[in-house]
Amino acid sequence: MPRTNVVEAVPGLTLASPAPPACLSKANRQVMAFREGAHNYCQLKDRRQKGVLKINVGPFWRLFSRNNGESWVLMTHERYDTERKKKR
């Protein structure tokens, strides 16, 4: 099995790359707010993919979910752009 750099920070929130503590804290709060019913996300419109959501954490960080918010990945904006363009 190939090794990846993805680390689970808290249940349902994984890190794609090392994040500053303040960013991780804000991401955790955003995920908790989402699970409590807050509409703090954008549903990405893509004909190929359903259930793709994102939450802006800051100017350089994004939370990204491909499964309607069941699990989230915190990633840099650059990696987010790359992941969004991938076909799944």
C-alpha positions as a Markdown table, in Angstrom:
| # | Residue | x | y | z |
|---|---|---|---|---|
| 1 | Met | 0.0 | 0.0 | 0.0 |
| 2 | Pro | 1.4 | 3.4 | -0.9 |
| 3 | Arg | 2.2 | 5.8 | 1.9 |
| 4 | Thr | 0.4 | 9.1 | 2.0 |
| 5 | Asn | 1.0 | 12.3 | 4.0 |
| 6 | Val | -2.6 | 12.5 | 5.1 |
| 7 | Val | -3.0 | 12.6 | 8.9 |
| 8 | Glu | -6.3 | 12.4 | 10.8 |
| 9 | Ala | -6.4 | 15.4 | 13.2 |
| 10 | Val | -9.8 | 14.7 | 14.7 |
| 11 | Pro | -12.5 | 12.2 | 13.7 |
| 12 | Gly | -13.8 | 13.3 | 10.3 |
| 13 | Leu | -11.1 | 15.9 | 9.7 |
| 14 | Thr | -7.8 | 14.9 | 8.0 |
| 15 | Leu | -4.8 | 17.1 | 7.1 |
| 16 | Ala | -3.3 | 16.9 | 3.6 |
| 17 | Ser | -0.3 | 18.9 | 4.7 |
| 18 | Pro | 1.0 | 20.4 | 8.0 |
| 19 | Ala | -1.2 | 23.3 | 9.0 |
| 20 | Pro | -0.6 | 26.1 | 11.5 |
| 21 | Pro | -2.4 | 25.5 | 14.9 |
| 22 | Ala | -4.7 | 28.5 | 14.4 |
| 23 | Cys | -5.8 | 27.2 | 11.0 |
| 24 | Leu | -6.4 | 23.7 | 12.4 |
| 25 | Ser | -8.4 | 25.2 | 15.2 |
| 26 | Lys | -10.6 | 27.2 | 12.8 |
| 27 | Ala | -11.1 | 24.2 | 10.6 |
| 28 | Asn | -12.2 | 22.2 | 13.5 |
| 29 | Arg | -14.7 | 24.9 | 14.5 |
| 30 | Gln | -16.0 | 25.1 | 10.9 |
| 31 | Val | -16.5 | 21.3 | 10.7 |
| 32 | Met | -18.4 | 21.3 | 14.1 |
| 33 | Ala | -20.6 | 24.2 | 12.9 |
| 34 | Phe | -21.3 | 22.3 | 9.6 |
| 35 | Arg | -22.4 | 19.2 | 11.7 |
| 36 | Glu | -24.6 | 21.4 | 13.8 |
| 37 | Gly | -26.5 | 22.5 | 10.7 |
| 38 | Ala | -24.7 | 25.8 | 9.8 |
| 39 | His | -24.7 | 26.6 | 6.1 |
| 40 | Asn | -21.0 | 27.6 | 6.0 |
| 41 | Tyr | -20.1 | 25.7 | 2.9 |
| 42 | Cys | -20.3 | 26.0 | -0.9 |
| 43 | Gln | -21.6 | 23.1 | -3.0 |
| 44 | Leu | -19.4 | 22.9 | -6.1 |
| 45 | Lys | -21.4 | 22.7 | -9.3 |
| 46 | Asp | -19.9 | 20.0 | -11.4 |
| 47 | Arg | -21.7 | 17.7 | -13.8 |
| 48 | Arg | -19.3 | 14.8 | -13.2 |
| 49 | Gln | -19.4 | 14.9 | -9.4 |
| 50 | Lys | -22.1 | 15.0 | -6.9 |
| 51 | Gly | -21.7 | 15.9 | -3.2 |
| 52 | Val | -18.6 | 18.0 | -3.5 |
| 53 | Leu | -18.4 | 20.7 | -0.8 |
| 54 | Lys | -15.8 | 23.2 | 0.3 |
| 55 | Ile | -15.4 | 25.6 | 3.2 |
| 56 | Asn | -12.9 | 28.5 | 3.1 |
| 57 | Val | -10.8 | 28.5 | 6.2 |
| 58 | Gly | -8.6 | 31.4 | 5.3 |
| 59 | Pro | -6.9 | 32.9 | 2.2 |
| 60 | Phe | -4.6 | 29.9 | 1.8 |
| 61 | Trp | -6.6 | 27.0 | 3.3 |
| 62 | Arg | -9.7 | 25.0 | 2.3 |
| 63 | Leu | -11.7 | 22.2 | 3.7 |
| 64 | Phe | -12.8 | 19.8 | 1.0 |
| 65 | Ser | -15.3 | 17.0 | 1.0 |
| 66 | Arg | -16.3 | 14.6 | -1.8 |
| 67 | Asn | -19.0 | 12.8 | 0.2 |
| 68 | Asn | -21.5 | 15.5 | 1.3 |
| 69 | Gly | -19.5 | 16.4 | 4.4 |
| 70 | Glu | -19.1 | 12.9 | 5.9 |
| 71 | Ser | -15.4 | 13.5 | 6.1 |
| 72 | Trp | -13.3 | 16.6 | 5.4 |
| 73 | Val | -9.7 | 17.2 | 4.3 |
| 74 | Leu | -7.9 | 20.4 | 5.2 |
| 75 | Met | -5.6 | 21.4 | 2.4 |
| 76 | Thr | -3.8 | 24.4 | 0.9 |
| 77 | His | -5.5 | 26.4 | -1.8 |
| 78 | Glu | -3.0 | 25.1 | -4.3 |
| 79 | Arg | -3.7 | 21.4 | -3.5 |
| 80 | Tyr | -7.4 | 22.2 | -3.4 |
| 81 | Asp | -7.3 | 23.4 | -7.0 |
| 82 | Thr | -5.5 | 20.3 | -8.1 |
| 83 | Glu | -7.9 | 17.9 | -6.2 |
| 84 | Arg | -10.9 | 19.7 | -7.5 |
| 85 | Lys | -9.9 | 19.1 | -11.1 |
| 86 | Lys | -9.3 | 15.3 | -10.6 |
| 87 | Lys | -12.0 | 13.0 | -12.0 |
| 88 | Arg | -13.4 | 10.5 | -9.5 |
